[in-house]
Amino acid sequence: MIKLTVNGKRYQVDAPPDTPLLWVIREHLGLTGTKYGCGIAMCGACTVHIDGRAERSCQIPVKDAEGKKITTIEGIPDAHPVKKAWLAEEVSQCGWCQPGQIMSAVALLAEKRRPSDRDIDSAMTGNICRCGTYQRVRRAIHIAAAAGAKGGRK
């Protein structure tokens, strides 16, 4: 049994230790907000926070997440300035990449309270949006920063 702390709750999971964290989150815990995109950590759809850092869960064996604090999109409150800014800027189109985009944005703002466009572009590189909402993502991050967004979960 592998012991995980996800969104502040403790779980014991019966999964092979090399199972990708993404599949444990989705299939064992039923937290389906974290998405499967490419499976090779290139698109960002599977981004979660592990000990406060944005990480690609599709390439992390669940055994490596044991004992660490994991936050998924479900652990970011709806009232979080990033989520509010995403709605205000109508960032989502198809929405598939947006949980990963939001997780990356929250991690960025936890590190840099007032990121420049360059900071945003650098932090969001690797979060692929097939709908091309990158300009809206950038605006939403600036709005969230102005609202005093900090990282974190519920």
N, C-alpha and C positions, 0 to 999 in steps of 0.2 A: 504494500500500500504506500502510495506517495501522498505526502501531506502538503497541501497548498493553501495559501491565503490569497483569496481573490476578492477584490472589492470589500476588504475588511472582514470577510467570512472565511472560516476555516473549513477545509474539505479534506476527506481522505478518498483517494482515487485508486481504483484497481485498474492500472493500465501498464503496459510494458514501458520500462524506463526510457526507451528511445522514441516513444510516440511523440510527435510534434505537439508542443504546448497548444497550438491552435486547435487541434482535434480534441484534445482533452477539454479545453474551454467550451467548444461548441457541442461535442457529442456527449461528454460525461457530465458537464455542469449545466448544459442547456443555455449557455449565454451565446446567442447566435448573432449578436451585433458585430463581433469581430469576424471579418470576411476572409474567405479563401480567394486569392487572386491568381498568383502565378506559381506559388509553391517553391520559389527559389529566392525569396527575400528581395525581390527587385521592384515590386509594384506598391508596397506599403499598405495594401488593404487589410493585412493581418496585424497591424501595429497595435501593441499594448504597451503599458508602462510596467517595467520591472525595476523595482526599487527607484522609481521616479524617472527612469530613462526610457525613451521611446525605443522599442525593440520589435523586430519582426518575429512573430510567434510561430510562423510556419517552419522556421529553421532551428528552433530551440527545443532540444529534447526535454520532456517534462521533468526528468530527473534533475536537470540543471536549474529548474525554477523552484525546486523544493526549498523551503525556508526563506523565500524572498517574497516581497510584497508586490502582488500583481494587480494592476488596475486595467479593466476593460472599458469600452465605451459605456457600458451600463453603470460603471462606477463614477462617471462624470455627471454631476447633477444637471438636470435640465436648466436650472437657473444660472449655470456657469456662463460667464461672459462670452466664451468662445461659442458655445452652443447658441446663445442668443444672437450673436453677431452672424453666425451661419444662417440663421433664419431671416434676420433683417436684410442680409445681402442676397438672399435666395441662392446660396452657393450650390446646393444640390440640384442636379438634373436627374440622372439615373439613380444616384445615391450610393452605388456599390462601393466606391472608394472613400466615401465621406467619413465613416467611422475612423479609418486609419489616418485620414487628413486631420480630423479633429484631434486625435490622440497626439499626433506630431505637433500640432499647433499649441496644445496645452503644455506639452513638454518644453517647447521653445519659450513660451511665456513664463514658465516657472524658472527658466534660466536667464532670460532677458526680458525685462519689463517693458522696454521700449525698443523693439527690434527695428532695424532699418529694412528697406526693401531687399538689400543684399543679404542681411541676416535671415529674412524670411525665405528668400529663394534658396539659400544654402540649407536651411533646416528642412525645407519641404522637398528638396531634390530627392527623387526616388519615390515620391508619392505620385503615382501616375493617375491622371484623370482623363479617361477617354473622351469625356464630354468637353474638356478644355476649359474648365472653370477657374483656371489659375489666377486670373486677375481678381475675380470675386473672392477667392481664398485669401489673397494678399490683403484686399480691402477689409475683409472680415477680421483678419488677425490684427490689423491696425485699430479697428474699432474695439476689439476685445482688449487690446493693450491700453487704449484710452480709457476704457471702463475699469481698468485696474485688475485685469485678469491675473490670477496666480495659478500655478499648477494644482493638481490635487483631485481628490475624489470626495464623495459624500462624507 
